[in-house]
């Protein structure tokens, strides 16, 4: 039994399961709007002489979904990011443009006006208390860690038993 090869195999499985767990949590919490966060996950298993490590990387804005309070006291959210969000979401999702009666979002200037309205509303609200709705990341991170610890303990126990059996059988 090659412990390093088995460890790498188990760690790869753990990372794949963890990524799936995060994506399922995002969907369950209804955080899929454009699909960008869900499609942005990457996972790595790095093997070094000192050990093995796994890492899951995703867009940082995904953590904002876990925050209980958002503060905009000294700044306004970036308008260009809001414009990107509106264009990525699709203008058909917005029924009207603020400031115009019964006018749907159609032109680029409408997108800009809508982005400014979103940013301004965030700036006026300064602090947004969002209440606890459960999180997609923190809860699942701890589940992932607990599953990984259990699986790695099992692997180590199996390897230790195998090594003791080899020693007792006289095979070095």
N, C-alpha and C positions, 0 to 999 in steps of 0.2 A: 504494500500500500504506500503510495507516494502522497505524503501529507500535504505538501505544497500544492500539488496538482488538484487534490480534492478540495483544499481550502479555496483555491482560485475558482473552482467550479461552483462551490457553494456560495461564494461571495458574488459571483456573476448572477446566480439565481436570485439571491436576496435583493440585489440592485434592480433586477427586472421586475420582481414582485413589488418592490417599493415604488418604483415609477408608476406601475399600474395602480397601486393603492392611491397615490397622489392624484392621478388623473381621474380615477373614479370619485374621489372626494371632491374635486373641483366640479365635476358634473353633478354630483349629489347636492352640493351647496348652491347650484345654479349660478356658477361664476363663468360659464361659457357664454360669451357674447360674440366675439369674433373668432374664437378658437385659437388665437395666437398664444395665450399662456399654456393651454393644454398641449399644443403642438411643439412647444419650445423646449421640452425636457431633453436633457442629455445625461447619460450616466457613464461613469468611468470606474474601472477597477484597475488600480495601480499596484503592481508588485515590485517591491524593492528588496534589497538584501535584509533590511531590518524588519520587514513584515509586508502586510498587504492592507490596502485601504480602498474603500468604495466611496464614490461621491456622486451626488445627483445635483445637476445645475439647471436653473430655470431663470426666466426674466425676473428681475428684482421687484417689479411692481406687483407681483403676485403676493408679496408679503403685506401690502397695504390692505388686502382683503381681511387680514387677521387683526388689524389695529382696532382698538376699541374707540379711540378718539383721534380725529384728524385735525391738525391745527394749521390754519392759514393766517396767523396773526400778522406776520411781517411781509407776506408776499402773496401774490395771486398765482394760482396754478398756471403753468405755461399754456398759452393760447395755441401755439403750434402743435402741442401734444393733443389738445382737445380737437383741433382740426383733423389731425391724423385719425383720432378715435372716431369722429363723425364720418369721415370718408371710408374708413375700414368697416364701420358698422353698416353703412349704407344710408343714404339720405332718405330713403323711403320709410325708415323707422321713426322719423321725426315729422309729426303732423303739421307743424307750422313754424314760421320764423318769428322770434320775438320782435315786437314793434310793428309788424305788418298784420293787418286783419285778413284772416282766411287765406294766407299765402303759404304754400308749401315750400320746403327747402328745394331749390332747383339749381341756382347758380353758385359759383365759387364765392361770391360776396355773401350769399346767404349762409354758406358753410362758415365763413369767417364771422358773420354776425352771431350765428348760433354758438360758435366756440367762445366768443367773447361773453355771451350771456351765461354760458356754463361757468366760465372762469370767474366772472363777476359774482355770480350767486354763491360760489364757494368762498370768495373773499368776504362777502357780506356776512356769511354765516360764521366766520372766524373759526369756531370750534364745532365740530360735528360729533356729538355723542351717538354712537351707533348701537350701543347695547350689546349684550352678549348673544350671538347667534350661533355659537359654536365656530370652530375654526377648521379650515381645510388643511392647514399645514401642521400646526403644533401637535394636535391630537394624533395625526397619522405619523408624524416623525417619531413620537414615543412608541407607537405600535410597531413601527419598523425596527427601532432599536431593540425592543423586547423580543421580537421574532428573530432578529439577527443573533442576539445573545443566546437564545435557546438553541438555534440551529448550530451555532459554533460550539456550544457546550456539548451537544450530541456528537459532532464530528470529532472533537478532542477526546471525548470519552471512548468512542469507537476506536480511534487511533491508539489510545493508551491501552485498551484491551487487546488490540491486535499485536502491539509491541510486546506486552507481557506474554501473550501466547507464543510469540516467536522466540522469546528468551527461554521460556520453559521447554519448548520443543528443541532447543539447541541450535536454532537458526539465528545467526547474528544480524 
